[in-house]
Amino acid sequence: MGIREEIKNASSESEIISLLSKGNKFEMASEVTRRSWKSTARFRLSELSNSVAAQIPEKPVASKKIKNKNKK
């Protein structure tokens, strides 16, 4: 399991912080990967603190009906 998945499954703030510090030791990790770890950590911390997560849309997105066109 990768660091991002471990962060998603973390059960406490201290566990998330330790996983982020573990990730800082990976010298070959790209900046995009490091940002994704931090983003996942912020999202998981907000879940743990029972606040509304920023990445969940407030209103459900209505799907558009697609009309079938007859091809001749």
N, C-alpha and C positions, 0 to 999 in steps of 0.2 A: 504494500500500500504506500502510495506517495505522500508527501507532506501535505498537499492540498486536501486529500481525502482524510488524512489524520486530523487536520484542522476542522473539517466539516463534522467529524465524529467526536470532537473534543467535548468533554463534559464540564470543564471549568476554565476560567480566565487564565489561571496559572499554567495550565496545560497548553493553551494556545500560545502564550508568551514563550514557553520553553520550545515549542515547535518552531516558532519564528526565529528564535536564536539558533536553533539547530540548522535551519535553512540558510542563515547567514554564513555558515561555515562552508557551504557549497560554492566553491570558487567558479565553477563552470556554469552555474545557473545564469540564465540571461535576465536582463532587467524586466522583461515582460513576465517571466516566470515569478520573479520576486514580487512584482506588483500584484500578480494574481493571488499569491499567498497572502499578501496584506489585505487585499480586497475580501478574500474569503474569510480572513480573521475578523475583519470589521463586521461582516455580515453575521458570522457565527456569534460574536460578542453581543450584537443587537438581539439575536434570537435568545441568547441566554438571559439577557436582562429583560425579556418580555416586552420590549418596545417594538413598534411597528418597523419592519424591515424596509429599507429604502428600495430594494430591488423588486418588491412585490407590487404589482400594479393595484391601484385603488379600485378601479372599475374593471370588470371583466370585459375583455375585448370580444365584441360580437363578430361572428364569422359572416363573411359576405356570401350570399348565394350566387353560385355560378350558373348562368343560363347556358344550356346546351344549344349550340347553333347547328342547324342542319347543314351538312356539307353535301354539295351536289357535284 
